[in-house]
Amino acid sequence: MSRSALLLSLAVAGCAAPHPEIALVEVGKDAGLSGETYSGSTLHNLGVAWIDFDRDGWPDVFAVNGHNRDAHLYRNLGDGSFERVDGLLPELAQHEQAGAVFADYDNDGDEDLYVQVTNEQFDLFTANEVDGPPNLLLRNRFVEDGEVSFEEVAAHAGVADEPAEPLANSYSGRRGMTGGWFDYDRDGCVDLFVGNMALQAAGHPGNRSSLYRNLCDGTFEDVTITARINSSVEGDPLLNRPALAWLGADLNDDQWPDMYVVNVHEPTPWHEDFLFRNTTQSNFAEEIDRDGSMPGIGDDSGGGMGIDTADIDLDGDWDLYISDIYRTEFDAQPLGNVLYLNQGDGRFDDNTAPESGVEGSFSWGVSFFDLDRDGYEDLFVAVQGGVNHLFHNQGDGTFVDIAAAAGLRGANSSRGSATADYDRDGDVDLLFVNNGGSLKLYRNDSANTRAWLSVKLSATTSNGSAIGTLIRATTDDGVMRMRQVKGGSSAHSQDELVMHFGLGEIERIETLEILWPSGIVDVMTEVERDQLVEVVEGCCS
């Protein structure tokens, strides 16, 4: 039997599998997160970030908003509720905001926010399309001042991402749509990728992505051309593709963070995605099926919206999932969302989403997390105009959608999603935002006694947020599970930085291995289950 036929038969066989212990309960109103409306003037925005801005160990929430609406910041009170604390933010222009990602970019001990800002579709006063306003870097002054306050420093830091020359009177100008943090040169300071999108404008300079290298002094330099993630040669296929989703992660197990950029809505090759390999020489090599070893990769998500990575089959490598519009004239067959399984060397098989049961629908946010702590990561997919998907990992390479049974009911117009154990009870909870609606917080009330472990990292040599750190937990049944700390994923969003493991029916963790971006490797042995453990870099090397 072929691989595809086997996966399809397993998916059909698994459809009847009950999961009565899984329960998600919507608690946004009771928790204090549902009082505001989030609405964008375009489809392509809105995200959420689980940032612990006051360093109290409880993940807080930042949510961007649309034109003429305020972004909102919520403090986690540690009792299951939140309070809105917008006064901690500087006064922000009410431009359309696509999303936000956070990291301790200045290594001062607190998390800072980068906000991708897009322009309105046209200038209401002149009826001319206009350039996008600058992006925002909100520097957290908690450590310096002893209390939380954010100041906007994007221009000073060199990451406002404004075009070198005005782009006005062209379709949509420059629009900050995606990106995130990663320490691509592993020098101990997180760098920043920014993706822009101007639809129906292949090659337009409004689509130029940017890579900013952190100079470790609070400022950045633009290394877009020298790092080879864009071209300065007119007509080069690397030039100015419209980006809507981004992931910075080590995809080939060499401990150097790579990049996957999801590009959208243009004829070939402009909609094809980028897979940028980190060459370790402070630049990248673009690799999309150059030798036929990765058939179709990069050409399956013509309208890709969100992305995440996980080792879904526990084979020791990183697989990729990309949400899609489901039907565009540019999509390669099959239609729908995309699952790329890693071949074990950083190369990927062709799309197996239909056979695996995760083809989805018109989708946005993507979040892998182990919902029921059985040791296999499950998958949430946010949906435009329907019931969101909650795909339960069957542990055999297939998934079953249990959204309704688990408590995800009703139609949504969902965008970004992110996960965190916000109540610190040992299971992972889910947050997403609806366009034209409110934040939705689903508390994980699944009833099971399976083992879990949460890992909080405290860097001493690596970047302050430990972004890029790889964690491997090997349990007493001989199975190894992996997590890596990411500076952005899903759609316009970011999970909390504490890493969570569901471990199934085990008694203990034999070894917990932490591979830091600095090159330091810490190893802990005989770790007890069912706890949050803090690991300080260099503690156990």
N, C-alpha and C positions, 0 to 999 in steps of 0.2 A: 504494500500500500504506500502511495506517495505521502510525503510530509503533509501536503495540503489536505488530502483526503483523510488522513489520520486525525489532524487537528479538527476538521469539520465533524467527523464522527464523534469525537470526544466532546465537542461543544454541544451537539444535539443530545448526547447521553447525559450531560451535566445539567440540562435545563430544568429538570425536575428536582434538583437537589435543594432541600429546604435549608433555611438558615434562620431558625426562629430566635436564636440568641442575639441577632444583630438588630440594633435599634438606634436610630438617630432622632433626636427630639429638638424641634425648633424652639429656641429660647431667646431669640434676639430681643423681643419686646421686654421680657422680664429682666434680661441682662442689661438693658439700657442702650441697645445698639440700633433700634429700629425707628427712631423718631425723625430721621431726616430722609429726604428724597435725593436719589442720585440719578442724574439724567444728562446724557450727552447729546449734542446736536448732530453727531455722526454715530454710526454703529461701532466705531473702532476705538473705544476707550473704556475706562473704568476698571480699577484694580484695587486690591487690598494688601496690606503688609502687616505682619505680626512682629512689630518692633518693640523690644523691651527698652523704651527710651529712658526710664529712670533707674535701671539696673537693680530692680528689686526682685528679679527672678520670675516675675509674672509677665507674660507676653501681652503687650498693649496693641492697639489697632490704629493704623492710619489708613484713611480711605480718600482717594482723590474724587473730583467731581467735574461736572461739565460747565459749559459757558454760563456766566452769570450766577454760578453757584459756588458755595464754599466747600473746600476740603475739610475733613473733620479728623480730630485726634481724640482717642478714647484711652483713659487710664484704667488698667485692670486693677480692681480693688482687692483681689485675692479671695473674694467670697462668692465668686460666680457672677459678679456684676461689674459694670463699667461706668465711668463718669466721663462726660464730654469735656475736654480741656482745650478747646480751640484757642484760648487765650495764650497758650504756650507757644503758638506759632506766630511768626511775623505777619504783618498784613500782606496778603498775597493778591495779586491781580486775578480777577475771576475769569481767567482764560480756560479754554477746554484743556483738561489734563488727562492724558492717556493712562498713566500708572505711576507707581513709585517703587523704588528698591532702596534698601538700607545697608549700611556697613560703617564700620569705624574707619573712615578713610584717612583720618589724621592720627590714628593710633593713640588717642588721648584717653581711651577707656570708656567712651560712650558711642552709641550708634547714631549715625547721621543719615539723612534722607536725600535721595535724588529723585526729582519729579520730572517726568517727561511731559512737556507742554506742547500741545498742538494748536494750530490757528483755527479760527472759525472758517467756515466754507467760503465766506465772502465778507467784505467790509459793508456793514449795514448802511453806512452813510454815503459811500461813494459807489457801491455796487461793484467794486473791483476786488478781485481776489488778492489776498495779502500774504506776506511772509508770516511764518509762525513766530510767536514771541519766544524769548529765550527760555531754556529749561532752567530749573531751580535746583540749587544745592543748599539744603537746610542743615547748617552745622549746629550740632547739639552742644550746648555750653554747660551741661550738667556738671561735669568734672571741674571746670574752671570756676563756676559760680556757686556750686553747692546746691543748685536747684535747676530744674529743667527750663531752658529757654532756647529757642531755635533762631538763628540768624541766617539770612539769605546771602550766600557768598559765591554764587556760580561764576560771575564775571571775574571776581578776584582770583578764584581758583583756576580759571581757564576752561570751564566745562559748560558754559552757557549754550554752546553748540549752535551759535548763530552762523549763517552763511558768510563767507568772505566778501561776497558781493550781493547786493539786493536781488531777490528773486521775484519781486512783485509783478503783477499782471501776467503771471503764469499760473497754470492750474495748481492751486492749493499751496504753492510755496513749500517751505520746509516744515515738516510736522514731526516732532519727537513722539515716537510711537512705542519703542521697546528698548531693551538693553538691560544692563546689570553690571554687577561687580565681580571681578575675579583677579587673582594675582598671577597674570600670565607669565611674568618673568621671575616670579617667586623671590622677589627682593624684600618681602616683608611689608609691602604697601599695596593695597588693592587698587587695581586699575579699573577703567570704566569703558564699557561699550555703549554706544547710542545708535539706535536704528531709526531711520526716518522713512516716511512714506508719502509719495505723491501719486495717487491712483491715475490710471490711464495716461501715464507719462513715463514710459520706459526710457531710461537713460537720462532723465531730467535731473539736474543737480539738486533738486529738492529731495531726491531719494538717497543722497550720499550718506552712508553710514560713517560713524566716527569711532576711532579708538584713541583713548586718552591714557597715557602712561603717567602714573603717579610718581612725582619726583621726591616724595617722602618729606616735603617741606610745606605741605598744605596746598601745593599747586600741581598742575598737570601740564603735559605737553601733548600736542596732537601728533600721533604717530601713524595715522591712518594709511598714508602712502608707504612709508618705510616698513611698516609691519605687514604690508601686502594684503590688506583686507579691502582695498579699493584700488582702482587704477586711475591714472591721470591721462590715459590714452583714449581719445575719442573713439567710440565704437567697440572698445574692449568689453566682452561680456561681464567682466568684473565691475564695470562702471555703473553705479547708481541704480541698483535694483531696490524696489520698494519693500522694506522690512516691516513685519508686524509681530514677530515673536523671536525670542533669543534664548539660548541656553549656553552657559559657560560651565563646562564640566570635563573631567578627564574621561575620555571615551575609549581609550586604547590601553589603559592600565600602565602608562609610563610615568604617572604622577605629575604630568604637565597638563594644565587645563586647556582643552580645545574649545571650539565654538561651533554651534549649529545655529544658523540664521534662517528663519522661515520667511521666504519672499512670496509676494502675492500678485494675482490679477493682471498678468501681462503675458504676451505671447512668448514662446520659447526664444531665447533662453532666459528671459527677464524674470519669469515667475519661479524659475528653478531655485531651490534652496542652496545655501552654502554650507558645506562641512569644512571648517578650517582646522587643520591639524597644527598643533603647536610644534614648531621645529626645534624648540629650546634655544634658538638663536635670536630671540626677541622679534621673531616674525612668524608668519603662518603660511602654510601651503594649502591651497584650495583643492579638495579631493571629492569629486562627485563622479563615480563610475568611469574613471579614465581608462581602466583596463578590463571592464566588464565583470570585475569581481564583486561589484555591488550593484546588481541590475536594478535600475529604476530609482535608486535612492536619490532624493532631491527633486524628483519629477512627479511625485504622487500627491502633493498637497498644493494644488494650484491656488487655493484660497486659505492657506494655513493660518490659524489664529493663535494657538497655544501649544506649549511643548513641555514635557517633563521626561525624566529618565529614572530608571530603577532596574534592578536585577530581578525581573519578574519570574524567572524560571530557576533561580538559585544555581546558575551554572558558572558564576564568578565573573560575569562581564555585564556591561551596561547596555540596556535596551532603550529604545526611544519611542515615544508616542507623540503624535502631532494631531491636533484637532483641525477640522477643515470645514469649509462651507458645505460640503457634501456633493454639490454639483456645480462645476464650472466648465467652460469650454476648453480649459487648458489642462484639466486633470487627466492623468494617465489612468487607465483601468487597473484595479477596480475603483469605483467611486467610494467616497466616505473617508473617515478618519484613517490614520496611518500608524501601523505598528512595525517598526524595524527591529528585528532580533539580531543581536550582535553575534558575529561568527566566532568570537573569541580573541580576535586580534585587532579589534577596532574597526573592522569592516562589517558591513551589515547585509543581511538577506533582504530580498525584495519584500514588499508590503504583505503582511500576513494578518491584517486586522479582521477581514471577514471570517477567515478560518478560525481565528482565535475568539470570535464573538464580541469584538470591540469596534466594529465599523462605525457605530454611533450615528449622528445626524448633524444638522447645522450647529456646530459646536464652537466653544470658546475656551474657557478655563480648563486646565488639565492638572490634576493632583494625584500623585501616587501616595498611598499611605496604607498601613496594615490595620484595617478597620476592626477586625476581630481577633487580632494578636495570634493568628494561627501560623505566623512565620512567612506568609506570602503577601506581598504588597498588592492591595486592591486599587481601583482606579475610579476617581470621580471625574466626570466630564460635564461641564456647564453647557446648557443648550439655549439657543435662540428660538423662543417661541414654542416651548414644549416642556415635557417632564425631563429634568436632568437625569443623567445616567449615573448609576453606581454599579460598577462592574466588580463582582466578587471573583477573586482569583481562585480557581479550583485546584491549583497545584499541579496540573497536568498540561499546562500550556494553553488552557482555555479559560474563559471568563463567562459569567452569567450575570445579567442585569437584574439586580434585586432592589432597585430604587424604591418602588412603591412599597414593597414588603418591609423595607428598612425604615420607612418614614418620609422619604422624599416624594411628596405628592404635589399635584397642582402644576399649572403651566408657569413657566418662567421666561424672562428675557435676560438670562444670566450672562455675566462677563467674567471678570477675574475671580480666581479662587485661591485659597491658601489654607494650610493646616497648621495646627498647634495643639498641644495639650494645655489649653488655657486654664483649666481648673486643677491641673497637676494631680489627676487621679489615676494616671498610668495608661490612659488610652487617648487616641488622637481625635480631635474635634475638627469641624469643617466650617469655614467662613467663605461666603461668596457675596457678590453684589449684583443686584438686578437693575438694568437700565430702566428708568422710569419708576423705580421702586426703592426698596430699602436694602440695607445689609441683612443677610440671613445667616444666623449662627446656629449650627446644628451640633448640639452636645451629644457626644458618643455615650450612650447608656447601654451599650451591648453587655449582656450578662455572660461572662465566662471567667474561668479561673486560670486561663493560659498565662504563661510567663511573659514578662516585659522588662525592658531596660531602657532608661533614658540617659543620654550622655550630654553633659554640658562641658564645653571646651573653654579653657582659659589659656590663651596664647601668651607666650613670653618672647619668642623670637619671630614667629610667623605674624602675618597681619592680625590686627587686633580683633577681628571678627572670626578668625580661623577659617575663613572662606577658602575652599579647596581642600580641606582636610578630609581624608578617607578613613572611615572606621570599619573594622572587620570584627565581627563577633562570632566566635566558633563555640558552639554549645556541646554539651556532653553526649549528644547523639551524633556528633561528627559533622554537623551541617554548618557552613559558614554563610553569614548574611552580611550585607554591605550597605553603608550609607555614605554619602558625601555631602559636605556643606556647600550649598549653592547660594549665589548672590542674586537670585531672581529666577523665576520660571512661571509656569501656568500661562496666563495671559495678563500682562501688566502687574504682576503680583509677586509676593515672596512669603515663603513659609518661615516659621520661627527657626532660630539657629540651633536650638536644642534638638538633637537627633534621637529618634524613637525607634525601638526595635520591638516587634512582636516576635515571640520566641517559641510558641507552641507548647507542647507538653514536655518541658525539660525541667531539670532541677537546678542547674547552675550554668554559668558561662565559663568554659574552660580557659579561653584566652580572649582578651579584648585588646585589639591592636589598633593603635592610632598613628597614622602616617601623616605628619604635618607638612605643610608646604615648604617649611624650612629645611626639610630632609631629616629632621629628628623623628625617630620611631619610638613610641612608648608602648610597652606591653604589660598588661595587667593579667594576672591569672587567678583562677578560682573566685570569680566575681559572683556575688549573690544576685539572684533574680529579684524582680519587683522593687526596683529602687531607681532613683535618679542619682547618678554618680558624676562628680565633677573631676575632670582630668586636667591637670596643669601641665603645660608643655615642658617636657624634660623630666617629669616626675619619675618615670619608670623606664628610662632608656638604657 
